């Protein structure tokens, strides 16, 4: 396949940016990209060429399949000790607008909403100064008792570290307790950007990047798979983004425990960084594409429709993404920061989005196994 920038066959790589040519050579040979390659990709103005390469890798791995699931988000409390400048969700104890669900309320919320049988509960919340470790274990075990077929994806690395401290135990001990209570896997939030310079500005009350990665490493070695995120479009630079991706890739080389990488576009409204403009569509699709190209050991790249809009999630299915997340039902964290996307979608809407993007819808469970539906129930291929 020709890689020159002159006239070439219809299906060959074409670019207006000669700096992409050696990267394209590597991608076509299946070679790993390095730090300088990542920076070059971010700085290239030829987003279509970057997307073409990412789509090639995506189709090499998944063909035309695009994954989605039927899930529900549960945010048990927005009370949070941290004061992250990036956040519009958390509230200090006693402030207006705070809430904390009683256990019965949380269990009832889990069963409400759309009539379609949910395959996953996605649970994240604030770092509450008073709720004991046992509240969260009772929350999970109660959900497991009431919804035994539903996969529980719960607690970010940040929450794990906080709850371990609250419970006066080590992180491995806390993770084992969570697993015993019914946690099946973990979400990828709280990673933000790993670079210390950036974290000191946007989230200096959280664990640092090294602690996030080490907590993930520990979870994976205990048999808990997780996702991984990157929050982009605030005060980070291209080098910070590449560093973030390479640090995730290094842990994945060691554990193989990350399932999905999820780039999260920063929503500045109602945060302390409200002066920062929102991300552009160009950056959103480029971030998806670069994630696919740099994270060669991650099985999946997700374009989270809640963050970038359903329309952009469709486009991203041609820029390296193979997953658009799920029904969600009720999303609080990004909508508190000004997201204007729907709170949730129905299964049929997700199928239509994928089909109209020219992809083949594949309903999955959290572990990417096929889900088969009947009238009001589901079975998972094992």
Secondary structure, DSSP 8 states (H G I E B T S, - for coil): ----SSS--TTS---S-GGGHHHHHHHHHT----HHHHHHHHH-S-HHHHHHHHHHHHHHHHTTEEEEE-EEEE--B-B-S---TT-SS-B-TTSTT--B--HHHHHHHHT-S-SS---EEEE-----SS--HHHHHHHHHHHHHH-TTSEEEE--HHHHHHHHHHTTS-HHHHHHHHHHHT--EE--TT-S---HHHHHHH-TTS--HHHHHHHHHHHHHTT-EEEEEEEESSS--HHHHHHHHHHHHHHHHHH--EEEEEEEE---TTSTTTTS----HHHHHHHHHHHHHH-TT-SEEE--HHHH-HHHHHHHTTTT--EEEE--S---TTTTTT--S-S---HHHHHHHHHHTT-EEEEB-TTS-BEEE-SS-EEE--
